[in-house]
Amino acid sequence: MSLARETVPPDTGSEFTPLLRDVKEQQLLERRTGWYARTIAVNALGLAVVGTGMALLGGSWWVLALAPVLAVLCARTAFIGHDAGHAQISGSRAVNRRIGLVHGNLLLGMSYAWWNDKHNRHHANPNHIDKDPDVAADVLVFTSGQAAARTGFRGWLTRHQAWLFFPLTLLEGVALKVHGFRDLRRQSGRERLVEGTLLAAHVAGYATLLLTTMPLAHAVVFAALHQALFGLHLGLAFAPNHKGMDMPDPDPDAEKWGHLRRQVLTSRNIRGGIVTDWFLGGLNYQIEHHLFPSMPRPHLRLARGAVKARCRDLGLPYAETGLVDSYQQALRHMHEVGEPLRADI
C-alpha cells in the first residue's frame, strides 16, 4: 500500500472528530504547492552548486569541506521525498510518485516503493511491536522481551546499544541503498523496471561525479564522509520521534486505542524555532504529522495549538521537549532495555 494514496484517516471516534473539524476549518489540509516548488528549486540549486564546487576543488583535499554540505542537502532531499510519499505536495498521486522517485531513487539511491511500504506500516501502528517495522528486533531492540532473546554478538550490541546508536547511524546512508536494491525482488513488472533503472542511474551518476571531479583517493574519502554524515543527519532527525514513548499492548485482547490516542501517546514533539524546523524537516512536529500525515509541512506548526488544546481537553499527555533532552530520553530507553543483559555478566 502506497503512502501516495494516504489521506487524513477517517473519523474513527469522537475524540478525533472535533480536532479534524477544527483543522479543516483552518484550511490546514490544503496543499502548499508554491512553497514546495520553491523548496525543491532551492534544494536543486544547492545540489548543483555543490557539484560545481566539487569540480573546482576536486584536485585539493579542501573538496572534503563540501561533503558535510552535500550530506545536509541530501537530508533535505530525503525530506522532500518523505513529503511526496505522504501526498503532502500534490493532489495527484502520479505527481507525488514522480517527485518521490526523483528525490529518492535517482538522487539518493533509496527506493521510493520500499520506503513507502515500510513507512506506511509504521504510521498505521507506531511503536506496535508486532506491526511497526521501525521497532522490530534488528540491530537494535526496543523491549525487554526482544533483548532477552539476544545472545553472542547481538547480545553485546544490545548491552551497548545506547552508546552505539549514533555511531551506527553513520552506516544508515549505505544501508538505505542496500534495502532499496533488495526490495526490487518484492516488486514486479513496471515498478521494478522503473525503480531498478533509477537506482542504477544513481549509482552510476554518483560514481561518475566523484571520479570525474577528483582523484580516486579523494573520491573514496569524500564518499565515506558524505554517506556517514548523511546517515547521521537522518538519525538525528528520526531518533527523537518515538523511542521511549508508549508502546501499544500487542495482546489482541488489550484495550484498543483510537487514532488520536494511538498517534499522540506514541509520538514526541521537539521544541524550537525556524532552525529546528529546517534541520529536522518538520518532523519535530511529530504528533501533528502522525495525526494528519497528508498535512503540508509548513502547516504542522500551525496545527500545534489546536492539537495541544484537544489533548488538554481529553487529559492526554502531549509530549514535547528540547532537542538534546529528546536524544537523552531515547538513549535512556535503549540503555534500560539492555540492562538485563548487562546484569547477567
Disulfide bonds with the S-S distance in Angstrom:
none
